[in-house]
């Protein structure tokens, strides 16, 4: 029993001793590496660390050495005095060492350009003469052979680009010429597979990143754990766009494949959170603005009411749908035409939505034309249904990169919904209330907790606002939080639809025309003398009487004095 109680403590002491041993070796300026083995190393600016790998086999022709850190840059170079052509700096950076004949030792130098210490992980991978060389035909970046993936991001999209690879060759031989021809004996036969890997949702920890990077570093691990999104040939641009997921960790890597020898090699993986971990304002921990939370929380409260009682409260339902249509249109106009800040755009969107909702209610009150009102409701549900379809992997098909094809297909799917339900408008309205109202709850949850379900509509908005977003792959993670929120959304939608169908099955499909009822009641009051409402004074006279009563209340009372009785 005493051994069981002491076992956890012994493991903790052993882990601390191992960690201390690793840090001591790096602080002494020497880091011994083994092929395919990851080593954590603590770097600083004053003392560079020399990384050495020994006893390299004779069949190895190329070694790719790479270093990764969480958020701070690391510099690696072939020499102690680094230069632009012999070093790389970044959070995910690597170097390619072309081995000479009889060479069995490789050395690199690691250093942090920042004054504070940086925890990083280093690893090296070996390739033979038949394996392609990542970045071997680099003509754009500083390094002669550049295995790195260069990443740029904003809140809308993320772009990666990399240098083309070259064919492998034996030690001491001359490298194949990159542009000698386009036949099967040149680099033009190579293919590139781009892989994506999602970190756990809402996890921005350093340890999580360094552990998951190990699953995206070598060829076998990338193919086993990553999601292959696209395959490129050598005659295509080595640049790919993705939809940005702020606050969600993503790792990208590229596998270059030689179909002649059926060999592959991996580039240096790169990661991003599509936001800054160090910025004081708008960092990864404060992405969701207060204005967004207020807007969508209020929107969700009304949506939850519409989900269960929308058809019964018909005017509230019309106001909600009119708010969605008008708010969406005006937000797009404000964002594209003006240079207003996000908060101002959101306030103006809310005002425009209120006006649009009231106008739709006023139209119903005056004209009472059900089909036109249901066309608005059907288009809202249709556009949402079309967004759901393009949220699936179908949306990443290459044919939909063309804006004309995309928008024609999107509009046809959206118009199908009101056309299919033209004969049963009550069913259409109840479905719209249940689905759209419950989805507003999902949008409100997304303001406080990351969920990929919010990108059903957000990706559509991005495509409208950004011309280049049509080239982006919109794959998103689907993890535990998303399954829970999807279940909540489904239960709310089904529950709201069933409750309304059961309540309204014996009621009239839609309420009568409000203006006709008001007009008929007004005529009845005018002609029917026995009706008590006939003797009610006109509105103008009633307002005048109310104002008179208010004036009497504030009028100063006259002082009491001597009075003479009236003589008759």
N, C-alpha and C positions, 0 to 999 in steps of 0.2 A: 504494500500500500504506500509506503514512503517513496518508493520509486515512481509511482504514478503521480504523486503530489509534486515531486521534484522534476518530473520530465519537462513540463512547459518552461520552467525556469532555466533548465539546462539548454533547451533549444534557443531561448532568448540570448543567453550568454554566448553560445556558439555563433549565433548570427552576428552579434556585436563584434566578436573576435575576428570573424571572417571579413566583415565590413572594414574594420580598423586595419586589417592586414592589406586590403586592397587600396585603401587610401594612403597608407604609409608608403607602399611601393610607388604610387603616383607622385606623392610629395617628394620622394627622393629623386624624381626626375626620370624614372624608368618604368615603363609599362610593358610587361611581357605578354604577348598575345599568342593565341592558338587559333588556327583556322576554324571558322564557323562558330567560335565561342564568343559570347558577349562579355564585355568587361566594363563595369562602372568605374569612372575616373572623375576625380575632383580637380578641376582646372582653375588656374588663376593667371593674372597678367604678368607677374614678376618671374615665375619659374616655369619655363616651357617643359612639357613632358615628352620624353622620347619613347615612342611606341616601336617595339621591335618584334618581328616574327622570325623564327629561326627554323632550320631543318626543312626547308621547302623542297618538295619532291621535284624530280627532274622533269616530270610530265606536265608540271604547272607552267604556263606561259604568261598568265596575267593574274594579278591580285588587285581586287577592288577593296580599298580601305575606306570605311565610313564612320562618321561620328554624328550622334544625335543629342540634342538637348531640348528642354521643354520650351523655353521662351527667349533665352539669351544666346547670342552668337558665339560660335567657336571657330577658331582658325586652325586649319591643318595645312602642312606644307611638306615638301620634300627636303628642305634645308632649314637650318636654324634661323637664318635670315630670310624670311619669306618675301616673295615678290608676287606680282599679279599673275605672272605666267606659270608659277610653280606652287600656288596655294589656292585655297578656297575658304570662304568665310560664310557662315550661316548656321541656322539651327539644325539643318539636315544637309550635310556636305560630305563629299567623298573625293578620292583620288584614285587614278588607275596607274599601277606600276607595271610597266612592260619589262619582264625579266630578261636579263642577259644570259648567255650560255654559262653554265656552271654556277650561276648565282643561287645561293641558298638562304640569304638573309635579306630582309627588307626593313627599312627604317622610315618612320614619319615623325613629325613634330607637331604637338598639340599645344594650343595656348588660348586663353580667354582674352579677347580684346577689352573686356569690361573689367573694372577695378574689383568687383566682387567675385567670389568664387562661383563656379558653375558646375553643377553635377551633370555629367554626360555619360553616354554609353558608346563604346567603340567595338567594332567587329570587322573582320576581314574575310573575304570569300575568294576562292581560287578557281580559275578556269583554264581549260586546256586549249591546244592549238585549233581544235575544230569548233570551239565555242565562239560565237560572235562577241565583239568588243563594244560595250555600250559607249556611245559618244566618240567612237573612233574616227568619225568623219566630221568632226566639229569645225564649223567655219564661222560661227557667230559669237562664241564666248571666248574667254581669255585662255583657258587651259587648252593645250594641244589635243589631249584626249579627255573629254569631259563627260563623266557618267552621271552628272547631277540633273535633277528635274527642277526647273525654275518655276516658281509659283507666284502669281499675283491674284489678289482678291479685293473685292469690295462687298457691300451688303447685298448686291444683286447677283453677281456671278464670280466664279473662280476660274482662272486660266492657268494651265500648265503647258510648258514647252520644254523640249529637250533636243539635244544634238543627235543627228543620225548615227547609227552604229556602223561598224566596219566588219569585214570578215576576219576570223581568227587566222593566226599564222604561227609558225614554229619560232623557237628562240633563235635569235641571230639573223632571221630572215627579214627581208624588206616588207613593210606592210603593203597590202593590196592598194592600188590606186583607187581613190574614191570615185572619180568621175571618168574612168577609162571607157566605160560602156554601160549598157543597160541589160546585158545578157545574164544568163544563169550563173556565170562565173564571176559576177560582180556583186557588190553590196545591194544591188537593186532587187535581189531575190529575197531579202530579209522582210519579215513581218513584225509588226509591233502590236502587242496587246496591252491595253490600259486597264488597270485594276483599281478598284476602290474598296476601302475598308472603313467601317464606322466604329468609332470608339463607343463605349457605353454612354447612353444619354445622361446629360447633366453631370458628367464626370470630367472635371478640368484638372485633376490632380497630375502631378509630375510622374509619380510612380505608375499610374495607369497608362500613360503615354509610353513610357520607356518599356513597359512590359508588352504592350500590344505592338510596338514597332518590331519586335522579334518575329511576329507573325507575317510581316510584309517585307522581309529583307532578302531572302534567297528564293530561288525559282520555285522549289517545291512548296514552301510555306505560302508564297503569294497565290499560287494556283489552288491551294487547299483552303485558304481562308478568305481571299479577296473575291470581289464581284467583278467579273469582266464586263466592261461596259461597251468597249469599241475596239475594233481591230483595224490597224492602218497598214497600208503598203508603203513602200519606199517613195513612190511618186506622189504621196499625199503629204500635206503639211504636218510636221511634228508638233502640233499645237491643238489642244482640246479645251473646250469650255464646259463648265459644270455650274449647276445652280448652287449658290452659296447658302450655307445653313449656319447662320451666326449662333455661336454658343455650342455647336455640335462638332466634336472632334472627328476629322476625316484624314485618312492616310491614303496617298496615291503612290502607285508604282507602275513601272513599264517593264514588260518582258519582251525582249527581242528574240525572235525565233528564226533559225536557219533551216528551211525545209529540206535542203539537200542532205545535210548530215543529221537532221532532226535533233539539233542542239539548241540550247537557250541560255540566256544570261539576263540578270536583273540589273536595272539601274539602281541608283540610291533612292530609297523611299523618301517622300516628303509629306509633312503633315500641316494641317491648318485648322483653326477654329473659326475662321472668317470674322475674327474680331481681335482686339488687342487685349492681352492679359495684363499689361502694365500701364495703360493709359489711365489718367485720373478721372476722365469723363468718358462716357459711352464705351466702357470696357465690357469684357465678357460677362461680368457679374452684374452689370446695370444696363442690359440691352433694352429692357422693356420700359418705356417711358410712362410717367404717371398719367399723361393725357390719354395714351392708348388704353391703359387699364380702366380709367373712368369711362371712356367711350364704349368699350366692348363689354364691360360689366353691366352698364345700363342697357346696352343693346341685348345682352343675354337675359336680363330680367324680363324685358318685354317679350323676347323670343320664347322664353319658357311659358309665359302666359298664352302666347299665340299657339304654342305646341298643343296645349290641352283645351283651350277655349276659343281658338281663333275664329272658327266658323260661326259659333254662337254670337260672338261680338264682331259682327261683320265689318263695321266701320273701323274698329281698331285693327282688324286684319288688313283692310285696304290701306290704312295709314302706314302700317309696318312694311308692306310690299312697296308702296310708293316711296317710302324713306330709303329702302335698299336701292331701288332703281335710280332715283335722283341723286342720292349720295354717291353711288359708284360713278356715275357719269361725271359729276362735278369734281370729284376727287381726281379723276384722270385729267380733266381739263386744267385744274389748278396745278397739278404736278408737271404737266407737259408745257403749258403756256407760260406760267408765272415762275418766279424764283423765290416764292414764299417758303418760309421754314415749315417743317413737318407739323408742328403744333398749330400754326396758323391755318394750314391746309385742313387739318382735322377739324378745327372749330368751324371753318367755312363749310366744310362738308356736312357737319351736323346741322348747320343752319339751312343749307340747301335741302338736306333730307327732310327736315321738318316742313319746309314750304312744299316740297314735292308730295309728301304724305298728305298734307292738308288739302292740296289741290285735287288729288285723286279722290279723297273723301267728298270734297265739294262737288266734283263731277258726278259722283254717284248720287248725291243728294238732289242735284238739279235734274239730271237726265235719267238716272236709273237704268242705264244700259249695261246689263250683266256681262254680255259677251266681251265688250271692250275691257271691262275690269278684269275679267278672267284671262284675257290675253296678256295683260301685265303680269298677273300671278303665274300663268303658264310659262311665260318667258323667264321669270326668275327661277322657277324650278327647272326649266329646260337648260338654262345656262349653267346651273349647278350640276345637273346630270352630265352635261357635256364636259365640265371641268373634272368630274370624277373619272370619266373615261380616259381623258388625257393625263390624269394623275397616275394611271397604271403604266406598266412598261410599254403599252401601245404608243404612248406619247413620245417615246424616244426613237421611234422608227425614223429612218433618214428621210422618208418622203415628206414628213411633217416639218422638216427644216425650212421648207418653202412656205413663206407667209401666206401666199394665195391659197395653196392647198390646205393649210392648217385652218384658216379662217372660214373657208367655204365648208369644210367638213364640220368644223365646230358649230357654225350657224345652222347647218342642216340638222345636226343632232339636237340642237337647242329648239328648233322650230317643230321637231317631231312631237315633243311633249304636248303643247297646246293643241296640235292637230289631232293626235290620238284621243285626247280626252274632250274633244269639242262636243261630243254627245252627252257627256256626264260631267258638267262643270262642278257640281258639288263634290264629287270624288276628287277631282283635280285640286280644288281648294283645300280640302282636308289633307291630302297628301303633301301639298306645299306647306301648309301650317306645321304638320308634324316633322317633316324633314328639315325645312329651313329653320324653323324655330328651335329645334334641338341642336342643329349645327352651330347656332349662335352661342350655345353653351360651350362647345368645343373651342370656338375662337376666344371666349373669355378665359378658359383654362390655359390656352396658349400664352396669355399675357402674364401668367405667373409660373408656368411650368412648360418646358419644351415638349412639344408634340409635333410629329410630322404631319398629322392630319390637317394642320392649319395651312399647309402648302397646297391643298386642293384648290383654294381660291387665290392664294398669294402668288402662285406661279402664273396664273392667268393675268393677274394685275402686273406682274413683272414683264410679261411678254408684251402687254399693251404699252407700258411706259418705257421699255428699253428695246431699241431696234436690234441689238446684238444678242438678245436673250434667246432668239430662235435657234441659235447654234449650240445652246447649252443643254447638257444632259441633266435631267431633273430627277434622278434617282435619289431616294431618301431612305433613312433607316426605319425599320419597323420593329420596335423592341417592346419591352414589358409595359412601359407607360402607354405606348400607343395601343396595345391590345386592351388595356383597362379602359382607356378613354373611348375606344371604339365600341366596347361593350356598353358603356354608359350611354353613348350616343344612340346606339341601336335600341336600347331599352326605352329611352325617352321617345324616340321617333315612333316605335311600334306602339308604345303605351298611349302616346298622344293621338295617333291615328285611330286606334281601337276605341278609345274613350269617345272621340268625336263621332265616329261612325255609329256607335251604339246610342249615343244621345240624340243624334239628328235623324235617325232612320224613320221616325214618324212625324217629323216636322216638315214644313214647307222647305223647298231647296234653298231659297233666298228670301230675305225680307222684302216687303212691298216697297214700291217707289216712294221715297220720303217726300218729295216735292208734291206729288199728287195727294198724298194724305194730308199734308199741311194745307194745300189749296182747298181741298174738300172740307176740312174742318173750319177754315176761315169763312167759306161761303155758308156753311151751316150756322155759324155763330151770327152771321149778318142777317139771315132770313128767319131764324127761329127765335121769336120773342120770348118764348117760355124757357129757353136755354139760359141758365144763370150766367154763362159766359157772355151772353149777348149784352148784359148790362155792365160789363167791365169797361171802364173808360179806355180811350185809345192810349197807345204807348207814350205819346208825347205828353198827354195830360197826366199820366201816372208818374212820369219822371219829374214833371213840374211840381206835383203834390209832394213827392219825396223830398225834393230840394227845399220846399217851403217848410216842411217839418224839421229839416236839419237847421234851417235859419232860425226857427222859433226856439230850438234847443239852445242855441248860442246867443240869443238876444238877451240883453241885460234887463232885469226886472225893474220897473219904475218904483221909486220910493213912495211909501204910503203917507198921505197927508190928511188935512181936514176936508170933509166932504159935506155938501149941503143936500138934504133930501129933496127929492123931486116933488114939487108942488103940483097937484092936479087941480 
